[in-house]
Amino acid sequence: MAEPTSVNSQITDSITQANTKVLGDAPAVATDNFLEATSQALNNAAHNATTAQNSANETAQAATTQGVETLESIDTASSGVATRKILKDTN
């Protein structure tokens, strides 16, 4: 118990107990804050990885589409030239 002062001893004891509780809870609160921040950081990392993978898949799909389109246009062009030669020979 605190030394006698001009403040009521019950008030002094109450404040002392409240301060002791805050000091006792501090490690648990600090640990909880740390775990919460770590969890948020890991969630952000997972989200960023998913977003990057989706972007890479879109780029790969676009490149594949462009490649197929190029191959088809080459085939169409060569078929057109061959058809024109055939039609010229028959006229």
C-alpha positions as CSV (number, residue, x, y, z in Angstrom):
1,M,0.0,0.0,0.0
2,A,1.2,3.5,-0.7
3,E,2.3,5.9,1.9
4,P,-0.4,8.2,3.4
5,T,-1.0,11.4,1.4
6,S,-3.7,14.0,1.1
7,V,-5.4,11.8,-1.5
8,N,-7.7,9.0,-0.3
9,S,-5.8,5.7,0.0
10,Q,-8.4,3.8,-1.9
11,I,-7.9,6.1,-4.9
12,T,-4.2,5.7,-4.7
13,D,-4.5,1.9,-4.5
14,S,-6.9,1.9,-7.4
15,I,-4.5,3.8,-9.6
16,T,-1.6,1.7,-8.6
17,Q,-3.6,-1.5,-9.5
18,A,-4.6,0.0,-12.8
19,N,-1.0,0.9,-13.6
20,T,0.1,-2.6,-12.6
21,K,-2.5,-4.1,-14.9
22,V,-1.4,-2.0,-17.8
23,L,2.2,-3.0,-17.2
24,G,1.2,-6.6,-16.9
25,D,-0.8,-6.5,-20.1
26,A,1.8,-4.7,-22.2
27,P,3.8,-7.8,-23.3
28,A,0.6,-9.5,-24.5
29,V,-0.6,-6.4,-26.3
30,A,2.8,-5.9,-27.9
31,T,2.9,-9.5,-29.0
32,D,-0.7,-9.3,-30.4
33,N,0.2,-6.1,-32.3
34,F,3.3,-7.8,-33.7
35,L,1.4,-10.9,-34.8
36,E,-1.3,-8.8,-36.4
37,A,1.2,-6.8,-38.4
38,T,3.0,-10.0,-39.5
39,S,-0.3,-11.5,-40.6
40,Q,-1.2,-8.4,-42.6
41,A,2.2,-8.4,-44.2
42,L,1.9,-12.1,-45.2
43,N,-1.6,-11.5,-46.6
44,N,-0.3,-8.6,-48.7
45,A,2.6,-10.7,-50.0
46,A,0.2,-13.6,-50.9
47,H,-2.1,-11.1,-52.6
48,N,0.8,-9.5,-54.5
49,A,2.0,-12.9,-55.6
50,T,-1.5,-13.8,-56.9
51,T,-1.8,-10.5,-58.7
52,A,1.6,-10.9,-60.3
53,Q,0.8,-14.5,-61.4
54,N,-2.5,-13.3,-63.0
55,S,-0.6,-10.5,-64.8
56,A,2.0,-13.0,-66.1
57,N,-0.8,-15.3,-67.3
58,E,-2.5,-12.5,-69.1
59,T,0.8,-11.5,-70.8
60,A,1.5,-15.2,-71.8
61,Q,-2.0,-15.5,-73.2
62,A,-1.6,-12.3,-75.2
63,A,1.8,-13.5,-76.5
64,T,0.3,-16.9,-77.4
65,T,-2.6,-15.3,-79.2
66,Q,-0.3,-13.0,-81.1
67,G,1.9,-15.9,-82.1
68,V,-1.1,-18.0,-83.3
69,E,-2.5,-15.0,-85.2
70,T,0.9,-14.5,-86.9
71,L,1.1,-18.2,-87.8
72,E,-2.4,-18.1,-89.2
73,S,-1.8,-14.9,-91.2
74,I,1.4,-16.4,-92.7
75,D,-0.6,-19.6,-93.7
76,T,-3.4,-17.5,-95.1
77,A,-1.0,-15.3,-97.1
78,S,0.8,-18.3,-98.6
79,S,-2.6,-20.0,-99.4
80,G,-3.7,-16.7,-101.1
81,V,-0.6,-16.6,-103.2
82,A,-1.0,-20.2,-104.2
83,T,-4.7,-19.7,-105.0
84,R,-3.9,-16.6,-107.1
85,K,-1.3,-18.6,-109.1
86,I,-3.7,-21.4,-109.7
87,L,-6.5,-19.1,-110.8
88,K,-4.1,-17.2,-113.1
89,D,-3.0,-20.4,-114.7
90,T,-6.6,-21.5,-115.4
91,N,-7.7,-18.2,-117.0
